[in-house]
Amino acid sequence: MPAVIVDCAIYRDGRRTEGPADFSDALAEARATGDAFLWLGLHEATAHEFDLVSSEFGLHPLAVEDALTAHQRPKLEIYDDSLFMVLKPVRYEPENDIVSSGELMVFIGDSFVVTVRHGEGAPLTAVRQRLEAEPEVLRHGPTAVLYAVSDAIVDHYIEVAGELQIDLEELEAEVFAPSGGDGGSGPSRPGSRSERGSVTPTAERIYTFKRQVMEFRRATGPLTAPMARLAVPGVPFVDTGSQPFFRDVNDHLLHANEQVEALDRLLSDILSAHLAQMGVRQNDDMRKISAWAAMAAVPTLVAGIYGMNFKHMPELRYVWAYPAVIAFMAVVVFGLHRTFKRRGWL
């Protein structure tokens, strides 16, 4: 168990206190006093390691299964002896422009909070330290922990959305550059994919970007209903009077969802614009090819006729016939070139 226990502490009157090293004894002490609670943090716990925790805290088997299986949607479940919430923290990797998500499960019950984290995203050390520096918030018990964890994760959503917005602006500038995103040297921010010399086709980059936004939406979208539920009174194991704090988190979550939706719409528009540009460019290329083919057809036709070796053909016996035919072909080709140039075909 020490390998998976990140931290275990008793909090009384908003302050961390020394307690038994064994979490079973610490839970018994917290319940005995009545004005304290235990916060147990776990990371990547296996089924065998979690058995003792679930039996000691009286966690529901279905919630335990979800906590061990991971790959859950954000949700809020209420059982007889505990409240169970799933959140999906996200992490942005600027060196690869990749959004990855982890999972964080929170159990709240009689004088305890158990957090189970999967993945490398959203370590709770900073949240715990911030709460310990604000005893007036921590006095609200397990509800304060749920609020602080939710608030930290949702605030990070907004930060990640801002990073994605920067990448989107870079991609947009590349698509609408004179080169149309085909190897042009549009503006790029330091450390960006363009600066690193990526030769990935623009359409592929847009599609990959949409996959990152989809991964982001899987974390933010389903969390709306649980957070809205916490923002109204009547939720068991949640202190009365905490609803304004959860409403604030819900407002931030709605803002993050709006940013994600805007990113997705802009990506669809950019992809459509890029495909339209490709179609226009292909039409321009075909028009240029057709113009050059038309100019080449005139001398080919005249030379083909005069190369048929008939005896009775116009101008064969004149000394200046050959130069005249060459000159005629040159004049016609030059006239076609000027015409196509004026019309923008060349």
Contacts in CASP RR format, 6 or more apart in sequence:
PFRMAT RR
TARGET T0000
AUTHOR 0000-0000-0000
METHOD contacts of the structure
MODEL  1
MPAVIVDCAIYRDGRRTEGPADFSDALAEARATGDAFLWLGLHEATAHEF
DLVSSEFGLHPLAVEDALTAHQRPKLEIYDDSLFMVLKPVRYEPENDIVS
SGELMVFIGDSFVVTVRHGEGAPLTAVRQRLEAEPEVLRHGPTAVLYAVS
DAIVDHYIEVAGELQIDLEELEAEVFAPSGGDGGSGPSRPGSRSERGSVT
PTAERIYTFKRQVMEFRRATGPLTAPMARLAVPGVPFVDTGSQPFFRDVN
DHLLHANEQVEALDRLLSDILSAHLAQMGVRQNDDMRKISAWAAMAAVPT
LVAGIYGMNFKHMPELRYVWAYPAVIAFMAVVVFGLHRTFKRRGWL
1 49 0 8 1.000
1 52 0 8 1.000
3 49 0 8 1.000
4 42 0 8 1.000
4 43 0 8 1.000
4 44 0 8 1.000
4 45 0 8 1.000
4 46 0 8 1.000
4 49 0 8 1.000
5 23 0 8 1.000
5 40 0 8 1.000
5 41 0 8 1.000
5 42 0 8 1.000
6 41 0 8 1.000
6 42 0 8 1.000
6 43 0 8 1.000
6 117 0 8 1.000
6 124 0 8 1.000
6 125 0 8 1.000
7 39 0 8 1.000
7 40 0 8 1.000
7 41 0 8 1.000
7 125 0 8 1.000
7 128 0 8 1.000
8 21 0 8 1.000
8 23 0 8 1.000
8 26 0 8 1.000
8 38 0 8 1.000
8 39 0 8 1.000
8 40 0 8 1.000
8 41 0 8 1.000
9 16 0 8 1.000
9 17 0 8 1.000
9 19 0 8 1.000
9 26 0 8 1.000
9 38 0 8 1.000
9 39 0 8 1.000
10 16 0 8 1.000
10 17 0 8 1.000
10 18 0 8 1.000
10 19 0 8 1.000
10 26 0 8 1.000
10 29 0 8 1.000
10 30 0 8 1.000
10 36 0 8 1.000
10 37 0 8 1.000
10 38 0 8 1.000
11 17 0 8 1.000
11 36 0 8 1.000
11 37 0 8 1.000
11 38 0 8 1.000
11 39 0 8 1.000
11 138 0 8 1.000
11 141 0 8 1.000
12 30 0 8 1.000
12 33 0 8 1.000
12 35 0 8 1.000
12 36 0 8 1.000
13 35 0 8 1.000
13 36 0 8 1.000
13 135 0 8 1.000
13 139 0 8 1.000
14 135 0 8 1.000
14 136 0 8 1.000
14 138 0 8 1.000
14 139 0 8 1.000
14 141 0 8 1.000
15 132 0 8 1.000
15 135 0 8 1.000
15 138 0 8 1.000
16 132 0 8 1.000
17 36 0 8 1.000
19 25 0 8 1.000
19 26 0 8 1.000
19 29 0 8 1.000
20 26 0 8 1.000
20 29 0 8 1.000
23 38 0 8 1.000
23 40 0 8 1.000
23 53 0 8 1.000
23 56 0 8 1.000
24 52 0 8 1.000
24 56 0 8 1.000
26 38 0 8 1.000
27 38 0 8 1.000
27 56 0 8 1.000
27 57 0 8 1.000
27 111 0 8 1.000
27 112 0 8 1.000
29 36 0 8 1.000
30 36 0 8 1.000
30 37 0 8 1.000
30 38 0 8 1.000
30 111 0 8 1.000
30 112 0 8 1.000
31 110 0 8 1.000
31 111 0 8 1.000
34 111 0 8 1.000
36 111 0 8 1.000
37 111 0 8 1.000
37 112 0 8 1.000
37 113 0 8 1.000
37 141 0 8 1.000
37 142 0 8 1.000
38 111 0 8 1.000
38 112 0 8 1.000
38 113 0 8 1.000
39 112 0 8 1.000
39 113 0 8 1.000
39 115 0 8 1.000
39 128 0 8 1.000
39 142 0 8 1.000
39 145 0 8 1.000
40 53 0 8 1.000
40 112 0 8 1.000
40 113 0 8 1.000
40 114 0 8 1.000
40 115 0 8 1.000
41 114 0 8 1.000
41 115 0 8 1.000
41 116 0 8 1.000
41 117 0 8 1.000
41 124 0 8 1.000
42 49 0 8 1.000
42 50 0 8 1.000
42 53 0 8 1.000
42 114 0 8 1.000
42 115 0 8 1.000
42 116 0 8 1.000
42 117 0 8 1.000
43 116 0 8 1.000
43 117 0 8 1.000
43 118 0 8 1.000
44 117 0 8 1.000
44 118 0 8 1.000
44 119 0 8 1.000
45 53 0 8 1.000
45 67 0 8 1.000
45 68 0 8 1.000
45 116 0 8 1.000
46 68 0 8 1.000
47 68 0 8 1.000
50 64 0 8 1.000
50 67 0 8 1.000
50 68 0 8 1.000
50 116 0 8 1.000
53 59 0 8 1.000
53 114 0 8 1.000
54 61 0 8 1.000
54 64 0 8 1.000
57 82 0 8 1.000
57 107 0 8 1.000
57 109 0 8 1.000
57 112 0 8 1.000
57 114 0 8 1.000
58 81 0 8 1.000
58 82 0 8 1.000
59 67 0 8 1.000
59 81 0 8 1.000
59 82 0 8 1.000
59 84 0 8 1.000
59 107 0 8 1.000
59 114 0 8 1.000
60 77 0 8 1.000
60 79 0 8 1.000
60 80 0 8 1.000
60 81 0 8 1.000
60 82 0 8 1.000
60 84 0 8 1.000
62 77 0 8 1.000
62 79 0 8 1.000
63 77 0 8 1.000
63 79 0 8 1.000
63 82 0 8 1.000
63 84 0 8 1.000
63 105 0 8 1.000
63 107 0 8 1.000
66 72 0 8 1.000
66 77 0 8 1.000
66 84 0 8 1.000
66 86 0 8 1.000
66 105 0 8 1.000
67 84 0 8 1.000
67 105 0 8 1.000
67 107 0 8 1.000
67 116 0 8 1.000
70 103 0 8 1.000
70 118 0 8 1.000
71 103 0 8 1.000
72 86 0 8 1.000
72 103 0 8 1.000
72 105 0 8 1.000
73 86 0 8 1.000
73 88 0 8 1.000
73 218 0 8 1.000
73 222 0 8 1.000
74 86 0 8 1.000
74 87 0 8 1.000
74 88 0 8 1.000
74 219 0 8 1.000
74 221 0 8 1.000
74 222 0 8 1.000
74 223 0 8 1.000
74 226 0 8 1.000
75 85 0 8 1.000
75 86 0 8 1.000
75 222 0 8 1.000
75 226 0 8 1.000
76 83 0 8 1.000
76 84 0 8 1.000
76 85 0 8 1.000
76 86 0 8 1.000
76 225 0 8 1.000
76 226 0 8 1.000
76 229 0 8 1.000
76 230 0 8 1.000
77 83 0 8 1.000
77 84 0 8 1.000
77 85 0 8 1.000
78 84 0 8 1.000
78 235 0 8 1.000
78 236 0 8 1.000
78 237 0 8 1.000
81 109 0 8 1.000
81 110 0 8 1.000
82 107 0 8 1.000
82 108 0 8 1.000
82 109 0 8 1.000
82 237 0 8 1.000
83 107 0 8 1.000
83 108 0 8 1.000
83 109 0 8 1.000
83 146 0 8 1.000
83 235 0 8 1.000
83 236 0 8 1.000
83 237 0 8 1.000
83 238 0 8 1.000
84 105 0 8 1.000
84 106 0 8 1.000
84 107 0 8 1.000
84 108 0 8 1.000
85 105 0 8 1.000
85 106 0 8 1.000
85 108 0 8 1.000
85 146 0 8 1.000
85 150 0 8 1.000
85 226 0 8 1.000
86 103 0 8 1.000
86 104 0 8 1.000
86 105 0 8 1.000
86 106 0 8 1.000
87 103 0 8 1.000
87 104 0 8 1.000
87 105 0 8 1.000
87 106 0 8 1.000
87 149 0 8 1.000
87 150 0 8 1.000
87 153 0 8 1.000
87 223 0 8 1.000
88 101 0 8 1.000
88 102 0 8 1.000
88 103 0 8 1.000
88 104 0 8 1.000
88 218 0 8 1.000
88 219 0 8 1.000
88 223 0 8 1.000
89 101 0 8 1.000
89 102 0 8 1.000
89 103 0 8 1.000
89 104 0 8 1.000
89 121 0 8 1.000
89 122 0 8 1.000
89 153 0 8 1.000
89 156 0 8 1.000
89 219 0 8 1.000
90 99 0 8 1.000
90 100 0 8 1.000
90 101 0 8 1.000
90 102 0 8 1.000
90 121 0 8 1.000
90 156 0 8 1.000
90 157 0 8 1.000
90 160 0 8 1.000
90 215 0 8 1.000
90 216 0 8 1.000
90 219 0 8 1.000
91 99 0 8 1.000
91 100 0 8 1.000
91 101 0 8 1.000
91 102 0 8 1.000
91 120 0 8 1.000
91 121 0 8 1.000
91 122 0 8 1.000
91 160 0 8 1.000
92 98 0 8 1.000
92 99 0 8 1.000
92 159 0 8 1.000
92 160 0 8 1.000
92 163 0 8 1.000
92 164 0 8 1.000
93 99 0 8 1.000
93 100 0 8 1.000
94 163 0 8 1.000
94 191 0 8 1.000
95 191 0 8 1.000
97 167 0 8 1.000
97 192 0 8 1.000
97 193 0 8 1.000
97 209 0 8 1.000
97 212 0 8 1.000
98 212 0 8 1.000
99 160 0 8 1.000
99 164 0 8 1.000
99 212 0 8 1.000
99 213 0 8 1.000
99 215 0 8 1.000
99 216 0 8 1.000
100 121 0 8 1.000
100 215 0 8 1.000
101 215 0 8 1.000
101 216 0 8 1.000
101 218 0 8 1.000
101 219 0 8 1.000
102 117 0 8 1.000
102 118 0 8 1.000
102 119 0 8 1.000
102 120 0 8 1.000
102 121 0 8 1.000
102 122 0 8 1.000
103 117 0 8 1.000
103 118 0 8 1.000
103 119 0 8 1.000
104 115 0 8 1.000
104 116 0 8 1.000
104 117 0 8 1.000
104 118 0 8 1.000
104 122 0 8 1.000
104 124 0 8 1.000
104 149 0 8 1.000
104 153 0 8 1.000
105 115 0 8 1.000
105 116 0 8 1.000
105 117 0 8 1.000
105 118 0 8 1.000
106 113 0 8 1.000
106 114 0 8 1.000
106 115 0 8 1.000
106 116 0 8 1.000
106 145 0 8 1.000
106 146 0 8 1.000
106 149 0 8 1.000
107 113 0 8 1.000
107 114 0 8 1.000
107 115 0 8 1.000
107 116 0 8 1.000
108 142 0 8 1.000
108 143 0 8 1.000
108 145 0 8 1.000
108 146 0 8 1.000
108 237 0 8 1.000
108 238 0 8 1.000
109 142 0 8 1.000
109 237 0 8 1.000
111 142 0 8 1.000
112 142 0 8 1.000
113 141 0 8 1.000
113 142 0 8 1.000
113 145 0 8 1.000
113 146 0 8 1.000
115 124 0 8 1.000
115 145 0 8 1.000
115 149 0 8 1.000
117 123 0 8 1.000
117 124 0 8 1.000
122 152 0 8 1.000
122 153 0 8 1.000
122 156 0 8 1.000
124 149 0 8 1.000
126 152 0 8 1.000
127 148 0 8 1.000
127 149 0 8 1.000
127 152 0 8 1.000
130 148 0 8 1.000
130 152 0 8 1.000
131 137 0 8 1.000
131 138 0 8 1.000
131 144 0 8 1.000
131 145 0 8 1.000
131 148 0 8 1.000
132 138 0 8 1.000
137 144 0 8 1.000
137 147 0 8 1.000
137 148 0 8 1.000
138 144 0 8 1.000
138 145 0 8 1.000
140 147 0 8 1.000
140 239 0 8 1.000
140 242 0 8 1.000
141 239 0 8 1.000
142 237 0 8 1.000
143 237 0 8 1.000
143 238 0 8 1.000
143 239 0 8 1.000
143 242 0 8 1.000
144 242 0 8 1.000
146 230 0 8 1.000
146 238 0 8 1.000
147 242 0 8 1.000
147 245 0 8 1.000
147 246 0 8 1.000
147 249 0 8 1.000
150 227 0 8 1.000
150 230 0 8 1.000
150 246 0 8 1.000
150 249 0 8 1.000
151 245 0 8 1.000
151 248 0 8 1.000
151 249 0 8 1.000
151 252 0 8 1.000
154 223 0 8 1.000
154 227 0 8 1.000
154 249 0 8 1.000
154 252 0 8 1.000
154 253 0 8 1.000
154 256 0 8 1.000
155 252 0 8 1.000
157 216 0 8 1.000
157 219 0 8 1.000
157 220 0 8 1.000
157 252 0 8 1.000
157 253 0 8 1.000
157 256 0 8 1.000
158 252 0 8 1.000
158 255 0 8 1.000
158 256 0 8 1.000
158 259 0 8 1.000
160 216 0 8 1.000
161 216 0 8 1.000
161 256 0 8 1.000
161 259 0 8 1.000
161 260 0 8 1.000
161 263 0 8 1.000
162 259 0 8 1.000
164 212 0 8 1.000
164 213 0 8 1.000
164 216 0 8 1.000
164 263 0 8 1.000
165 259 0 8 1.000
165 263 0 8 1.000
166 189 0 8 1.000
167 192 0 8 1.000
167 193 0 8 1.000
167 209 0 8 1.000
168 209 0 8 1.000
168 263 0 8 1.000
168 266 0 8 1.000
168 267 0 8 1.000
168 270 0 8 1.000
170 187 0 8 1.000
170 188 0 8 1.000
170 189 0 8 1.000
170 192 0 8 1.000
170 193 0 8 1.000
170 194 0 8 1.000
171 202 0 8 1.000
171 205 0 8 1.000
171 206 0 8 1.000
171 209 0 8 1.000
171 270 0 8 1.000
172 266 0 8 1.000
172 270 0 8 1.000
173 186 0 8 1.000
173 187 0 8 1.000
174 180 0 8 1.000
174 181 0 8 1.000
174 184 0 8 1.000
174 186 0 8 1.000
174 188 0 8 1.000
174 194 0 8 1.000
174 202 0 8 1.000
175 181 0 8 1.000
175 202 0 8 1.000
175 206 0 8 1.000
175 270 0 8 1.000
175 273 0 8 1.000
175 274 0 8 1.000
175 277 0 8 1.000
176 273 0 8 1.000
177 184 0 8 1.000
177 185 0 8 1.000
177 186 0 8 1.000
178 184 0 8 1.000
179 185 0 8 1.000
179 186 0 8 1.000
180 202 0 8 1.000
180 274 0 8 1.000
180 277 0 8 1.000
180 281 0 8 1.000
181 202 0 8 1.000
181 274 0 8 1.000
182 202 0 8 1.000
183 199 0 8 1.000
186 194 0 8 1.000
188 194 0 8 1.000
188 195 0 8 1.000
189 195 0 8 1.000
193 200 0 8 1.000
193 205 0 8 1.000
198 205 0 8 1.000
200 208 0 8 1.000
202 274 0 8 1.000
203 271 0 8 1.000
203 274 0 8 1.000
203 275 0 8 1.000
206 267 0 8 1.000
206 270 0 8 1.000
206 271 0 8 1.000
206 274 0 8 1.000
207 271 0 8 1.000
209 267 0 8 1.000
210 264 0 8 1.000
210 267 0 8 1.000
210 268 0 8 1.000
210 271 0 8 1.000
213 260 0 8 1.000
213 263 0 8 1.000
213 264 0 8 1.000
213 267 0 8 1.000
214 264 0 8 1.000
216 260 0 8 1.000
216 263 0 8 1.000
217 260 0 8 1.000
217 264 0 8 1.000
220 253 0 8 1.000
220 256 0 8 1.000
220 257 0 8 1.000
220 260 0 8 1.000
221 257 0 8 1.000
221 260 0 8 1.000
223 253 0 8 1.000
224 250 0 8 1.000
224 253 0 8 1.000
224 254 0 8 1.000
224 257 0 8 1.000
227 246 0 8 1.000
227 249 0 8 1.000
227 250 0 8 1.000
227 253 0 8 1.000
228 250 0 8 1.000
229 235 0 8 1.000
230 238 0 8 1.000
230 243 0 8 1.000
230 246 0 8 1.000
230 249 0 8 1.000
230 250 0 8 1.000
231 243 0 8 1.000
231 246 0 8 1.000
231 247 0 8 1.000
231 249 0 8 1.000
231 250 0 8 1.000
232 243 0 8 1.000
233 240 0 8 1.000
233 241 0 8 1.000
233 243 0 8 1.000
234 240 0 8 1.000
287 345 0 8 1.000
288 345 0 8 1.000
288 346 0 8 1.000
290 345 0 8 1.000
291 336 0 8 1.000
291 340 0 8 1.000
291 345 0 8 1.000
291 346 0 8 1.000
292 346 0 8 1.000
294 336 0 8 1.000
294 340 0 8 1.000
295 333 0 8 1.000
295 336 0 8 1.000
295 337 0 8 1.000
295 340 0 8 1.000
298 329 0 8 1.000
298 332 0 8 1.000
298 333 0 8 1.000
298 336 0 8 1.000
299 329 0 8 1.000
299 332 0 8 1.000
299 333 0 8 1.000
302 325 0 8 1.000
302 328 0 8 1.000
302 329 0 8 1.000
303 329 0 8 1.000
305 313 0 8 1.000
306 313 0 8 1.000
306 325 0 8 1.000
315 321 0 8 1.000
315 324 0 8 1.000
315 325 0 8 1.000
318 324 0 8 1.000
337 346 0 8 1.000
340 346 0 8 1.000
END
